[in-house]
Amino acid sequence: MIQIALVNTNRMKPPIAPIGLEYVAEALDHAGFKPHILDLCWEEDWEFALSDFFCQNRFDFIGLSLRNTDDCAAINCQCFLPEFSSIAKIIRQHSQAPVVAGGVGFSVMPELVLDIAGLDAGIWGEGEFIMPRIASHISEKKDWRDLPNLVIRQENKWHRNPLWAPSLASLPPMSRKWVDNVRYFREGGQAGVETKRGCPQSCIYCADPLAKGKIVRVRPPESVVFELENLLSQGIDHVHTCDCEFNIPEAHAKEVCLEMIRKKLGEKLRWYAYCAPKPFSEELATLMRRAGCVGINFGTDSGDEKMLRNLKRSFLPRDIETAVLACKKEGIAVMIDLLIGAPGETRQSIQSTIELMKRIDPDRIGVVIGVRVYPGTELEIILKQNNYDGVVRDPDDPAAPVVFLESAVAPFVFDFVDKLIGQDKRFFFFDPTKPDKNYNYNANQKLLNALEKGYKGAYWDILRRFG
């Protein structure tokens, strides 16, 4: 039996359990392989832990999981690629085994990550289906570099093998036993679960379709509920969906809710979801609440019709209002995330957005200034055509996040938004100069204090309740 190591490289605090790595571990186990997991999230001296792990064990195959390339805070964000590169370098010093990168963060920009980390291969897309095949090939001493979904170096350039995305119904049952989920829940206040993958929407800045595909593939509701029951058996009763949008397609979201209701999970579980304002019916809101949903995050970006068109969003301001009203009727808390400063933003569009938010009255509104520019997105193509006007980046650091801020509003946007919001406590406003209003979850001391006191749930809702 070959020896396989899986390394969780995500060390963000509050800690988030590595769901993708757990799914891969489950798939490997289902295929007859027993992975060894090193979870660097809990290691104070991660360099020593890493060296010790690979000195004490000999592995035939190593997988590195990259959940995020950065903390997505746009202006003043933290990049995780330098640390990921250091982790890869230390592993290389202690092992001659093939090292393959993977994870959602990796799939967003695989070639750049491989260059920075000095690795030879990575899995673009899902690892659950490919990792067991790689392990099987290595076990049989067969060449594995032509397998689907791999990004490999050929003749000094990167080559992407064809993409393979099987039905999610073929995933094994998820036991959620592979990492210390109880500790993650105790210190992080929630667990994650997927009900589907992929996003068919055309938002110009979003990297989700790059990482997860544009075709939506759903998990059988029974599989989702089985996984939730396994989390509940561990005492984990606050969950957040990791779907791009839980309600796309809406019919599947209803089926998941009905299965949760049938199993009476709504009486035991409190969960949160990311949703699109459209389609979002009153019927779905009712089913979600009966199934135990207590909070929904709508990432609307703007409340201005022209800006929504610029961003290629599939809804209008009235759809945002309708969705919020449907949630209020059911007693579901609502968070709306805004992205100010995208191409075409004006003083008037900012004002109309803030005015809409105040009028429809969600429980909380998050405001971020600046748009993270990911390679391969339509936004990057637009900016290339305009010679990157409005882009903030470090030309000497290829790992540094690239951010766009509309030049027409850049000189005044922070002060203008701050004035529009005033002392309205419904708004979380991420301004690097005002850390007291910060709602970037990475290393957020107020959030960490709340979690230490026992608060559970989505981080926006914890900050809302913690005050």
N, C-alpha and C positions, 0 to 999 in steps of 0.2 A: 504494500500500500504506500503510495507516494505521500509525502508530507506537504501540506498546503498551509500557508500563513495568510491571514487577512488582517490588514492594519487600518484602524480608524484614525485618520490624521486630523480630524476636526477637534479643536481644543477651545472653541468658543464657549464663553460663559454668559448666560446660563447654559447648562449642558443640554443638548438635544440628542436623543438616542439615534444611532446611525441605522435608520430603517432599511436603506438600500443594502448595507453590508449584512444586515440580518437576513434579508431576503436571499442574498447570494449564498450565505452560509447554509440556509435551509435547502436551497437547490443543490448545493454540493453534497450535503448529507443525504438528500433524497437519491442522489446518483451513486451513493456508496462511498463517498469520500468524507473524511472527518477533518474539517478545517480547524486550525488553531488561531484564535483571535487575540490580537494585541490592541487594546483600547487606550490610545494615548490621551484621551480626554481626562482620565483620572491621574495621570502621572505628573507629579510636580517637577521632577527631573526627567523629562521625556527623553533626553539624549542618552542618559544612562540606561533607562528602561529599554530603549530601542536596542542599544548595543548589547545589553545583557540578554535580551530575548533571542537575538540572532547569534550570539556566542554560545548560548546554552542549547540551541536547537539547530538541526540541519533541515533545510527545506528544499523541496524540489520545484516549488512554484509559489510566487508571492503576489498578492493583490493589494494595491493601495487605493483606498477610497478617498476621493476629494468631493466633499459635499458642496462647498462654496469656494469660488475664487477670491471673493472679498465679502465684506459685510453689507454690500448693496446700499450704502448710505449716500451715494453720489458724491456731493461735496464732502471732502475730508474723510473719505472712507478708508478702511483698513484692508490691505491686500494680504491674502494668506499664502500666495504662491512662493514667496521666499522661504517660509518655514516648510512648506511641502517639499521644496527642492532640497532643503537640508535633510529632511527625513529620508528622501530617496538616496541622497549621497551616503548617509550613514549605513543604510541597508546594503548599498553596493560595496562598502568597505568590508562587510562581514559575510556576504553571501554571493555566490556565483549563480544562483538560481535566476530564472527569468522573472523580471519584475514588470507587472502589468498594471497600469493606472486605470481607474474607472470612477464612476459616480456622476451625479448630475453636474457638478461643477466642472469636472473634466470634459464631459460631453458638450458643454457650451463652447469651449475653445480648445479642442484636443491637441492640435498641432503646437500651439503656443505653450501649453502646459508641458508637453513632451520636450520641447526645446529647452524650456527653463529648468525642468527637473532632470534633464539628461537621461531620459528613459528611451527605450527602443520600441515600446508598444503600449497601446492602450485600447480599452473597449469603448467605442462610441455607441451610446445607447445602453441597452439593458445587459447587465452582467449575468442575470440568473440563468439565461439560456446558453451563454457562451462559455462561462467559467467551467461548468462541468465538462464541456466538450474539450476545452484546452487541457483540463486535468486528465481526461481520458487519453488524449493524444500523447501527453507527456508520459503517462503510465505505460503506454504501448510503444514508447520511443518513436513516435511518428511526428512529422513536421506539423505544427499547429498554426503557422503564420498565414495560411491562406483561408482560415475560418472567417465567417461573416462578422461584421461589426468591428473588426480590428482596424486600428490605425497603426501602420508599421512603416519603418524606414526602408525604402528601396532606392538604390542608386542615389544616395544622399538627398533624397526628398521624401516627403510624407505621402503615403498612399492609403486611401480609405477603401477597405474591402466592402463588398455589397452589404447593404443593411438587411437584417433579418429580424422581424418583429412578430413572433408567433402569438397565437391567442393567449390572453392572460388566464384563460380557464385551464391552461396546461401547467400553470405554476403549482408547486406542491402546497399542501396546507401549511399555513404559517403558525408555528408554535410560539414564536417570540421568546425563545429561551436562550438565545445566543449571546446576548450582552446583559449587563446588569440593569434591566429595565426598572427594577424597583428603586435602585439608587437614582437613576435618571429621573424618575417620577418624583422622588423625594426632594431632589435638588433642582430639578427643572420644571416641575409642576404640570407636565403633560406628556402624552405619548402621541406618535403619529401613526396614521394608517392610510393606505391608498385604496380607492375604490375604482380607479381608472387611470389611464395614462394617455398623454397626447392632448393637443389643443388645436382646433381647426381655425381659430381666429387669426386675424391678420395685423395685430397691433405692431406698429413699425419698430418698436424698441425691444420687444420681448424676446428672450432667449429660450423660453420653454419649448416652442416648436423645434428649435435646433437640437435641444437635448432629449426631448421625449417624442418628437414627431408631430405631424399635423393631423394624423388620423387618430381619432379617439378609439381606444380599445378598452373594454370594460371588464371588470372582474365579476364573476358570479356573486350575487348578493349573499349566498350561503357561505362563500369563502370569506367574504368581508366580516360577516357576523361571527364565524368560527374564530377568526383572528381577534376580534373584539372580546369574545368570551375568554380567550386565553389571556388577554391583558387584564380583564376583570378578575380572573382567578389569582392574579398576582397582586391584587389590591389597587390596580391602576384604573381609576374611574373618571379621568378627564383626558379627552382625546381631541386631536385636531386633524382634519383631513389634509393630506399632502397632494391632493389632486390640483391640477391647474385651476379648474373650476368644477366644483362638486355638481352643479346643476346643468352641465353640458355633457351629454344630453339629459334633458329633464326627466325623460321617461325612466332612465336607469336610476337616477337619484331617487325617484319615487319608489322603485322596486327595492332599493337598499333600505329605505326608511320602512317600508312595509315589512320586510324581513326582520328588521330590528324591533318593530312593534310586535310582530308575531312571537318573537323570542323574549318579549318584555324587557328589552334592554333600556327602554326609555325610563324605566323605574330605577335603574341602577347607574346609568352612564350619563355624563354631561359632556357634550362635544361641541366643537366649533368647526366652521367650514369657510373656505374661500368660495365665493360665488360671483357670477356675473349678474348684473341687474336685469338681463334679458337673455333667455326666457326665465322668468321667476314668477310663478303663479301663486295665488292665495292658497290653492290646494297643496302646492309643494311646501309652503311655509307651515301649513297646518300639520302635514305629515312629518316634517323635520322636527317640529316642536314635540309632537307625540312620541317621536323616536328618541328624544332626549337632547336635541340641539338647543343650546342656550345662547349662541352668538354666531354672527355671520360677518365676515369681512368682505366688503365689496370694493375691489380695486378699480375705481372709476376713472382715476387720473385727473379728470376735469369735470366741471359742470357747465361748460360753455359749449354750445353746439358746434361752432366752427372748430374749436380745438379737438373735440371728439372726432370730427371728420379728419382733421390733420393726422391724428394718431391712429386712424382707421379702426376706431372702436365701433362695435356693432349695435350701439344703443344711443338713445337721446336723453337729454336731461329729464324729460317726463318719465322715462323708464326707471331712472334712479329714484325718483320720488315714489313711483308706484311700488317698487321693491321695498323701500324703507317703510312705507305704510303697511304693506303686507306683514312685515316682521313685527312692527309695533302692535298690530292687531293680535298677534300670537304671543307677545311678551318676549320676543327674541331680541337680545341686545345687538346693536348694529355699529360696526366700524366702517368708515369710508376712508380709503387711502387716495390722496391726491398727489399728482406729480406736476409741479409747476416749473415752467421754463422750457418746455418742449418747443420744437420749431413752430413759429407763427404766434407764439404767446405775446399778448399785449397787456397793457394796464387794464383795459376794459375786460378782457377775457378772465384775468385774475379776479377782478372785482365781481364779475357775474358768477364765477365759481364759488367764491366765499359767500356771496349773498344767497345762492341756492342752498348751500350747506346749512346756513343759519335758519333758513325757512323750513327745510324739510326735517331738521332737528334729529339727526342720528345721535347715538349715545356718545360717540367719539369720532373725530376726524383727524387723520394723520396727514401732515403737510411736509413734503420733501421738495427742496429746490434743486433743480438739475436732474438730468437724465443720464443714467449709466449707459454707455455705448458698448454693446457687445459685438464681437466680430461676426460677420455673416448676417446681421439683421438688416432690414430695409433702412433703418436709421443710419447705419454705417455707410450704406451705399449712397444715400442722399447727401451725407456730409462729405463723402469723397468727391462727389460731383460739385460741391460748393467749396472745395479746398479747405474743408474742416473749419469753416468760420464758426466761431462760438465754442470751439472745443478746448477743454482744459486737459492737458496731459503732460507727462514728463518724457520728452523725446529721448532721454538717455536711459530710461528704464522701461523695457518692454513689458514688464510685469505690472507696471503701475496702471490702475484703472483709468479708463478714458471717460470723461464726463462732458456732456453738452449743456450749455445754458444759453438760451436765446439772447443774442447781443442787444436786442431792442429793449429788454427789461433788465439785463444784468446789472447796470449801474445802480438800480434802486430797489430791486425785487425783495431783498430781505427786509428792509425797513418798511416797504409798502405792505407786504403781507403781515408783518408784525403789527402795523397800525390797523389794518382791517380786522385782524383777530382781536386785538386789544386784550382784555382780561377774560375773554370767553374760555371757560375751563373745558369746554367740549373739544378744544383743539390741542393736538400734540403737534408742535412745530419744531422740526429739527433745524436749528440754527447753530452752527459751530461756535458762535460767539455767546450763546445763551445755554449753557449746559443744563441749567435747571429745567428747561423745557424739552430736553432731549428725549426722544422716544426711540432712538436707535437701540435695539435690544442687546447688541454686542457690548458686554461689560457695563451694562446700565446698573449703576449702584442702587438706585431706588428700586428697580425690579429685583435685584439680588436680595435686598433687604426684605421685600415682600415675600419672596419665595422662602427665605429663611424663617419667616413667621408662619409659614404653612399655607400661603395662598396658592391656589391651583387654577389652571385654565390657560386660555390664550393670553399672551403677554399684554396685548392692548387692554384686555378686560381686567387683568390683574392691576395694571396701572390705573385704570378707571376706578376700581373698587378700593385700591390702596390709598388713593387720593393724593 
